[in-house]
Amino acid sequence: MAIFGDEKQGNNEFVVTPWHVAGKVDYQKLIEQFGTDEITQELLTRFERLAGGSHHMFRRRVFFSHRDLDKVLDDYERGRGFFLYTGRGPSGPMHVGHLIPFHLTRWLQERFDVNVYIEITDDEKFLEESRGLTLEQSRYWAYENALDIAAVGFDPDKTFIFTDVDYIGNMYPIALKVARKINFSWVRAVFGFNQQTNIGMVFYPAIQIVPTMFERKRCLIPAAIDQDPYWRVQRDIAESLGYYKAAAIHSRFLMPLTGPEGKMSASQRESAVFLNDDPKTIRKKIWRAFSGGQSTLELHRKLGGNPDIDVAYQWLYYFFEPDDDRIKQLHDDYRSGKLTSGDMKSILIERLTEFVERHQTSREEVKDKLHLYMREGRLAQRMWETKFGLEE
Ligand code: TYM
């Protein structure tokens, strides 16, 4: 059984599936259970040399695990190249955690000058009945989310953002070839489907696998580890269809505002800061966030706080404070009690407000450029006109 921590197995420690994360996630255990590889210092050093730079989300092992990253680097060195693929399920407004893979993907595009494909799964979010979305609603959010994604600043000539419902005609031939290779008992085991699961969901994994086959090169997928079950299935069938096994880099989950259990999730509104929250809402949410401080200021000064479970510190560490010296200082000062939970929250509020404001400005600016990513940029045009037979 592939889903670690599935409650049905009697393991209620933690659960990680593409649709649900609960409990305190043990990332080391996930590496073992999912059969992925740790990003070692040696691999990271080689990666940074080829990238010509370093990213704090790698240095700090926010991206902690991979499949075949070494092979991607081999291909790059040999001039064979690779491409990037990531995505979003448009269930509503996006939260700051969702931006982690997109920011990293943009950075990778800049460093390696490669094509990026971004799938927006309006079909998946409609089919997931527990969301209660109409197809029109998930289609609406697909375009709202596409703006947030484009606002991250991808190269409009080398990026294709598409929704499944719009692009399905082009994807269908590969989806069929993929689907014929996967039987029901296999997806039932990997994704936890049951007799009540609607048949749209049963077919859906084929759709999320298709973009890994958009080019006859190796595909590298930056995403949080919850999406890995798809890549596992892909890797078992890709070569038999004449494609490469997908490579992936896996991130941890940005901690929810409520503390160290589960993940920040749009379906639990109290767990997240959304990209359309105003400064007042952000301030209010961060002030209420779970902290690693002591119960009184006096005790805190004496005993110090615990940065490992402090939401404000964790968010700064994962995403919002890229300066290593500064983050170490914050860590040490919090541990020693010099810095209070209130201080840490104020620092995060400032960073986060600035970040969200900058994001909202880019989002406004990108509104009249979205057609480039979705239809008219160089890559988008080719994808519509040639049915992605990029090299055929
Ligand atoms: P979705 O919309 O659930 O999530 C979008 C991306 O955000 C990651 N993510 C997080 N990362 C860090 N911290 C969190 N708290 C957090 N929550 C979510 C997800 O891993 C994902 O990378 N089925 C997918 C859409 C999809 C996709 C893909 C994602 C289609 N093709 C290829 C990644 C790669 C979904 O519903 O993602």
Boltz pocket constraint, residues with backbone or C-beta under 6 A from the ligand:
constraints:
  - pocket:
      binder: B
      contacts: [[A, 18], [A, 85], [A, 86], [A, 87], [A, 88], [A, 89], [A, 90], [A, 97], [A, 98], [A, 99], [A, 100], [A, 101], [A, 119], [A, 120], [A, 121], [A, 124], [A, 208], [A, 221], [A, 222], [A, 223], [A, 224], [A, 225], [A, 226], [A, 227], [A, 251], [A, 252], [A, 253], [A, 254], [A, 255], [A, 263], [A, 264], [A, 265]]
      max_distance: 6.0
